[in-house]
């Protein structure tokens, strides 16, 4: 049972983090005054190449990696 719980939590974290990277969904969902980070990044890339986009992408990858490592660390069985 603990392995199933850990797998479900890991899958939920991965799905949550992957949803930040979905530009296609963000293009259809956001409109008007509401705009997501990925849509702003995509629009900025169409206008000009800016190193800010690379920095934001690096931060997103780092956050994803740290959260996945934390879920792996938390999910390990405790040794007495």
Secondary structure, 3 states (H helix, E strand, C coil): CHHHHHHHHHHHHHHHHHHCCCHHHHHHHCCCCCCCHHHHHHHHHHHCCCHHHHHHHHHHHHHHHHHHHHHHHHHCCCCC
